[in-house]
């Protein structure tokens, strides 16, 4: 399904398709989402079929306004309300105890639901035209690289999507921060552009970073996710040159995503040099991985970016996109 420009006519068409139980891909500020009516169990099942995603993996419900939060969640803590007032619309999803009528297909069989209000004009116009909640994981095959352009969705899912709204490249480029408020203490389940430090400073509360019982499942928590088909390794900057040379000696085709390191070789390798600012790097990283993955290389090497709060979302995604234990 070729993408269409996200004008008012096509947004109205997309809203009508959602009401019919069909699938619509649309841009958010983070990544493109694969949307279905969050109140329609049969429509939700089509998301899992299109993505090849296990049905026990929960989805995020996207809503057009914070006032809709009470349609989906109950017992909403004051700190959760404070976060929505501060950061919505924006790249922040909250996990809350669900209302009884929320379909279990949305929640992966759990009594909790993930909700956010996206900060993208196309997404908000679509949600308002639809008039309800839209369940929307990233519009890609299960565990593969998330799409940040409409063309990525077509390349990945093709005719499995009934309509792809093209709203340009995503401005954030990595998935939303997820904070779990379903029990007494808030837990950061997935880092995003809104950092742990920012949330803690605003709430004056320390976030846990995992639950001891791992009782709540959330999107993006698999050990391998956001991953290219090509073998991809995360390398310390000081080791990158030698790893490149070792692979060239073994006649391997190599792609490199570099942060600062300049590769000292005359060999014909594919190099993408990334921005040195975290926000700009995040916006481009999935597109860079996709670009190298399309080349059918033997290996992709990613230079380790800084390890700090500002880079936590990027490092989380790179850890899941690369092979474990190979640094």
N, C-alpha and C positions, 0 to 999 in steps of 0.2 A: 504494500500500500504506500504509494508515494506521498510524502508530506504535503500539506496544504497550508497556505498562509493563514495565520490566526486572525482573520478579520471578523467582524461582527456576524457576517453570514455564516462562516464556518464554525464559529463558536456556538451559534444557535443550533446548527446542524449537529455539533458534537453533544450538546446538552440533550437534544432529542434522541440521539443514539444511546446515551447513558440511560435515559428513561425507558428505552426498549430493552435494556439488559445487555447492551453491546459494549465493546471495549474501545476506549479512546486514549491515545497517548497524548500527553500535554506537557509543556515546560513548567518547571518550577525554578526557583532561584538556585536550588541545589543540583538536581538531576532531572531528566525527563521521567515522568511517572506513567505507569500503565493503569488507567483508571476504569473502575466499574462502580455501579450503584452499591454503596456500602450497606444498604438495607435489603439487597436482593441476593439471597444465597446462591442462586443459579448463576447470576452474573459474576459473582465472586469466584465461583469454581472455574469460570473461563480464564480468569487471571492465572490461576495455578496451572491450568492446561497449557496456556500460551507460553508461560515461562519455564515449564518443567519443574516447578517449585513444589516441594512437599507440602501437603495441605495442613500440616501442624505448625507451619511457620506463620506467625501473625503478620498482618498488614497494618499500615498506618492509614487512618481515616483523615482525609483532608476536608476542612470545613471553611465556609466563606466568611465567618465572623466568630469572634470569641463567644458571643451570645449563644452559639449553637453547641457549645461545650456540654451544657447540661442535658442536651438531647441524647448524649452518648455515655456520659460518665456520671457517677454518683459519689457522694462523700468526697467532694473535691476539696483538698486542703487549702488553707489560706495562702501558703507559700506557692502552690501551683497557680492560684489565681493571680498572685503578684507577678509571677514570671510571664503569664500570658499578657498582662497589662503592659509589661515592660518590653517584651521581645516578640509579640505577635502583631502583625504578620512577620514571620521570620523563620529561620532554619532551626527550629526547636520543636521537638515532639515530646509530649508528656504521656506517660503510662499511668492510667487511673483505673479504678474499679469500674467495671462496665455496668450499664443499666441492663435489666433482664432481657429487654427486647433486642439488644444488639446481637446480630447473628454470630454464632460460634465460628462460622466459616471465616469471619473477619479476624477473630482473635486467636486462631489456631487452637481452638478448644479451651482457651483459658478464660478466667473470670475478669481479665483485665483487657483494656483497649488502649491502643496508641493513637494519639490525636495531634494534629497540628494545623495551623493556618498559614499557608504558604505566602511568601512575599514576592509574587510575580503577577504582573497585570493580566496576562492571559489566563493563568490559573484562577485568579480571583474572579475574573469575568465569567469564566466557565462555571465555577462553583456557584456563583450568584444566579446565573442563567438556569442551572440545574436545580438549585434550591435546596440542596441537601448535602449529605456527606458522600465523598467519593473515596473509596479504598484504592490506594495507588502505591504499589511498590515500584522500584526502578524498572524501566521498560527495556529489560534485557533478559537473556536466558539466565537461568538460575546459576548464581555464583560467578557469572562472567562480569566483564568490565561494564560499569554503569554508563549510560548514555548521557552526554551533555550537549548533543546536537540532534536535531530531528532526523538527520541522515543516519545517525547511529542506530536509531530505533528501527528504521526501515531495513538497514543491513542486518540487524539482529533478529527481528521478529517477522518481517515481511507481511504477508497477508493474514497473519494471526491477529492483526489489529484492524479494527473497522475504520478508524480514522486517526491520522497523526497530525496534530496541530503544530506548525512550525513557528516558534516564538524566538528563534535565534539561539545563540549559545548561552548556556546557563552561567550566571554571574558568580555563584559560589563554587560550584563544581564538585563538591563532596557532600554526602548525605547529611541530614540534620543531626544535631545533638539530640540524644534521647535521655530524659531523666524520668526515673520511675518513682511515682508518688503513691503506689498502691499499698504501702505499709507505712509504719511509723517514721522511718528515716529515709530521706530521699537518696536515690542511688543513680550515679551516672553510668548508664549502660552502654552508650556509644558517644565518643567525642565528635564534635563538629565545629563549625566556625565559631559558634558561641561557646567559649572555653569553660572548663571546670572552674578556673580561677575567676572568670567574670561572673559566673553564677554564684559562686560562694561569696564573693565580695558584695553582690547585690542582696542576697538573702541573709548574709551574716550567719550562714550555716555551712558546716563542713559536709560535703557529699561523700557518701561511701562510693567505692568504685566497683564493687561486686557484692552480690548476695552470697553468704556462706552456703545456702542451700540451692542456689541457682534456680529458684522456683519460678522466676518470671522469664519467659523467652521474649526476645525483641528482635526486630529486623537487624541484619548485618552482624550477627554475633558468631557466625561460623568461623572456624579456624582458617579455612580457605574461602575467600570471597573476593569479588572485584578482580578476578584473576584472568590474565591472558591465556590463550592456548599454548603459547610459546613458553618454554622453561624460563622463568624470570627469577633473578637472584638480586638480593639487596647487599650492597658492598660498602664497606668502610672506604672513605675517600682515599686514605693512604694505600689501600690495597687495589684500587680500581685499575691502575695502569698495569700491574702485574697480572691481574685476572684477565684483562683484555688480551695481553700478549700470550698468555698460556692458551687461551681459546683459539687465537689466530694460529699458533704453532700446531694445533690439532686440526687445522683447516676447517674451523667452524665459522659460520657467518654470525656476526655479532652486531647487536644494537645496544646503544648506551643512552640512558637518560642521566645527564650530568647536572650537578648542582653548581659546584665551583671548579672541580678538577678538570684540567685540560689534558686530553689523552695524547700521549707522546708516541704516536705510531703513524707510519705512512700508509698502513693498510687501509683498504676500502671498507670502512665500517660506517654504520648509520648512527649518527650522534644527534640527539636533541638536547640542546642546552636550555635548562629551565630558569625561570625568574628566581631571584634570591629573596623575594618577599613572599611570606607564607600565603597571603590571600591570592596573589597572582599565580603562584605555584599550584595551589589547590584548584584554581579555575582551569588549569591546563593539563593536569596530570592524567586524567582518564583519556583525553584525546591523544596525548603522547603515547600512552600504552597501546591504544588502539592502532595508531599509525604504525608502530613497530610490529605489532602482532600481525598486521595484514601482510607483512613482507615475507612471511614464512622463514624467518631466521632460525638458527639453531639455538640461540640464547639471547635474552635481554638482560642487561646489567643496569641496575639502578643505583646511583650514588646515594648513600645515606644523607638525607638532609639534617638540619639541626634537630637536636632532641630538647624540646622546650615546650611550654604550655601552648605557645602560639602555633606550634607545628604538630600538636598531639593528634589532631584528626588526620593529617597527612600520613604521619607515621603509623597510625592505626590501619589505614587503608593499604599502605605499602606492605606492612607486615602480613596482611591477609592476601595480598596479590602475589607475593613471592613465596618461594618454597621454604618451609620452616627449617631452621637450623643451619641454613646456608647463608652466612653473613660475610 
